[in-house]
């Protein structure tokens, strides 16, 4: 009877040890490239091989084109350049939701700025999106006083990552201002090329 108890205890111990070792190894395999096991680090955030999630900033340049002949502030075609910054969040279904602010400078006005939402879809290293929000135009009225006109902006764009943390892109935007403060209605298009640095990237070349 004692031998049977010893044998039973040995079998139970061996089975428990055999079940524990594969579980520990599986945890290490799951999270091995992060330097630890899943039981040590907890749940791992979803991150695809190429992600657009994170803060970013960059510069852009292009041209604006007047949409009405009576525009006084924006001429027929003007060179513009500026900066942008924002944040993206990529879902597990590859939708990308973000917010962006930018400021442009061009002849005839003090500044052109926007605060916009962005909604896009990621095709791996390529992001296509639509965007829209509020626009602000700083200029001078007929008396030479500084004024700010508030309007809207909407458009679309595309970006492509050439490295994990660097993307290039193109954007087309339409601005509308009623001219309540500047005295002139200003509706115009802008086409811009973008160069952006992403803080969420790892800095390596894409494979």
Order of alpha helices (4+ residues) and beta strands (2+ residues): alpha-alpha-beta-beta-beta-beta-beta-beta-beta-beta
